[in-house]
Amino acid sequence: MRIAVLAGGVGGAKFLLGVKAFLGWQLFGPAPEGAADTVTAVVNTGDDIRLHNLQVCPDLDSCLYTLSGASDPERGWGRAGESWTVSAELAAYGAEAPWFSLGDKDIATHLVRTRMLDAGYPLSDVTAALSQRWQPGVTLLPMTDDRVETHVVVADPEAAPPTSGSVAGPGNPGPGNPGAGDTGPGDTGPGDTGPGGDEPAADAVGGDGEPGRPSDGDATSEDGPALVALHFQEWWIRYRAALPAISITPIGADTATPAPGVLPALSGADVIVIAPSNPVVSIGTILAVPGIAETLRAVAAPVVGVSPIIGGSPVRGHADACLAAIGVECSAQGVAGLYGARSTGGLLDAFLVADGDTAAVPGLAVGSAPLLMTDPAATAAMVGRALRLVGLPVAGRSGAGHDR
């Protein structure tokens, strides 16, 4: 079976681990020699960021580390047994963002990646080279080799607060208030490298050299507050998405092209699965690259999505704030409607929701299952249920289970 997965964030990495478990492979390391099954993951790169002149690819690294067994199982991101000597030294120089640090082991990955990129190798080749060391067992493809950065426009948190209106600042958080909605099917968001809090962090340097404040992103509405464009990582981690997003845009996606291998992997798959990753800033960013959504609509293989929402709440990340920014309800129904059915011009043939949730979209087959990714075995059962939902045989697989 040729399985293609669209994935982003820790949740995407955990889901891919469940795919390996479903296939009966060893959890960590390469696929079995001569395996008839293949797994290809198209991974979000809109969260990528240049930090300390190092190219950091959070979602790709989460997949590399998780699928090889090198990730920290307690934090859920970054390297196990990590140390922070370089980060501490940078902080002593006043050169480290207080909400972001790179671990010493992690820095080695970013150094190798940056050297190869600066030498002219495309990100897809660099990812393949890094995979030679980590042996994830899954072919990891960046969604594009082109530069794409997700930016979020918010009311300027450093401006004087407005005397009226509904735009919230740091002391008056809107949708996605940290601490709310942190239970559900597995991590639903990107930005998976850094040592602080429940999610990792990242710094951003804008066009005028001031962190996170690009000079071309500032604006002032006639009767509203000053606006500023933040790199997604700063909005996500520093502000924990508590600044209501006025818009979320993957800058550069509209002119990007899919990385080599992406469209063939989708066209040649026996099934395509949209992982329970953030539907706006992980999956949505992948789909924003021209040619990818169009291919999903045209392929012969069935396309099945897995809900990132349980009972109206996302997991760990702030998918609720992202959905609010595009006017979509934070529910399985909302995400199902966002993706849509292929028979009516959308993307999916089927959608798997959590037990107790519902979704009704014309032309879309809907099934339910437990969606908490508590361990690889539970995730394997989720994968099996998703594949059965589109009529694929799963007998003898680790996630065969029974239909609900």
Secondary structure, 3 states (H helix, E strand, C coil): CEEEEEECHHHHHHHHHHHHHHCCCCCCCCCCCCCCCEEEEEECCCCCEEECCEEECHHHHHHHHHHHCCECCCCCCCECCCCCHHHHHHHHCCCCCCCCCCCHHHHHHHHHHHHHHHCCCCHHHHHHHHHHHHCCCCEEEECECCCCEEEEEEECCCCCCCCCCCCCCCCCCCCCCCCCCCCCCCCCCCCCCCCCCCCCCCCCECCCCCECCCHHHCEECCCCCEEEEEEHHHHHHHCCCCCCCCEEEEECHHHCCECCCHHHHHHCCCEEEECCCCCCCCHHHHHCCCCHHHHHHHCCCCEEEECCCECCECCCCCHHHHHHHCCCCCCHHHHHHHHCEHHHCCCECEEEEECCCCCCCCCCEEEEECCCCCCHHHHHHHHHHHHHHCCCCCCCCCCCCCCC
